[in-house]
Amino acid sequence: MENIQQELLRKLSDESSINEIQSYIKKVMEIRGFNKEKSSDKILLLVEEVGELAKAIRKNESKLGIDKTKEYNYSSVESEIADVFIVLLSICDVLNINLFKAFLEIGRAHV
């Protein structure tokens, strides 16, 4: 399972499109069996990941207090943003939404 996922990941590059990344996430969710989860379960996971992103940002802000004894439990802002993106793409998969197409439609509506 991990080998398949690594093989799929190697096909991505710095120039991969959102569609290619969304396709990768879809395949990984299928491999791991997460494609059967309901959108309501995934939205709860997204909220959790956004909370972890908030903690990571707070860790980097000197004026905001955090529990210093747990400082090393917090991930980097970059990894938490990636987690949010991954869960968002998995929600798109469950709801059969092409994120890039939706982005273009919104962009055209606001021009």
Secondary structure as UniProt FT lines:
FT   HELIX           2..10
FT   TURN            14..15
FT   HELIX           18..32
FT   HELIX           34..36
FT   HELIX           39..60
FT   TURN            62..63
FT   HELIX           68..73
FT   HELIX           77..94
FT   TURN            95..96
FT   HELIX           99..109
//
